[in-house]
């Protein structure tokens, strides 16, 4: 799947399409939050310290995506993960 949907945005769109549907409430427990790295994240290539956050946008109910810089994506990749998909809902605030 990583070769068919290259990068965090492409992979996130595929995961969001597979998991959520048209009736999924963006603020409900069925929605997911995808934090995904790309194939060059964590390398020495300029601009490789980015990751994508993909979600079902609460204002439109459609797909939403943002690209984020910093060290978090690089550290996720160094930990051996290409991404993190968060789903469900807690009764009270929790830390991840």
N, C-alpha and C positions, 0 to 999 in steps of 0.2 A: 504494500500500500504506500510505503514511503517513496517509491519510484514513480508511481502513478500520480500522486498528489504532492508535488515538490514544494517544500517550504512549509512554514507554520500556518500561513494563511490558507493554502490549498488543502493541507491535511485537516485543519480546523473546520473548513467548510464541509468536507466529507464526513467528519465525525458529527458535526451539528446536523447535517442532513439525515444521517443514519439514526441518530438518537432522538431528535425532536421531530415533531410534526406541526402541521398548520394550527392545531388546536392547543399546542403547548403554551402555557402561560409563561411569559418571560420572567415574571417574579415568583413563579411557583416552583415546587420541589422537582418537577420533571425537567426543568431547564438545566443546561450544563454550562460551565465556564471552562474553556479550553486555553491553557497556557502552553504554547508550543514553540519549539526551536526550529531553525532551518538547517539545511545540510552544511552550511559554512559557519554556523554559530560556534564560537569558541576557538576558531582558527586564527591565524595571523593576518587574514585578509582584512583590509580596511572596511569598517562598517559591519563587521561580523558579530558585534556584541549586541545583537537585537533579538527579540522574540516577539511572537504575535499572541494577542489575546482575542479569542473568538467567542461570540456569545449571541444569544437571541436578544435583540435590542428592545428594551421595555417601552420606548415611545412609539415605535412603529410595528413591533412584533416581527420584524424582518431580521435578517442576518446583520450582525455588527462585528467590526474588527478594528483593532488598533495595533500599531507597531510600537514597541517600547524598547528604549535603549537601556544601557547600564550593564551591570554585571550579573543579574539574576539568571538570564538565559544561558550565559556561559557556565555558570556554576551548576545549573540543572543538567546541561550537557556533560560536564565533567563528572557528575554523579552517575552518569550512565543512562540517563533518560532523555528521550526526544520530546517529551511533553508530559503535562499533567492535566487530567480531566476531573473537574470537581462537579459532583452532582449531589442531589438531595438537599435536605434542609434540617437544621437543628432547631430545637425548641428555644434555645438561648444562644447568645453570641459565643463563638469559640475562636481560638487561634489555630492557624494552620502551620 
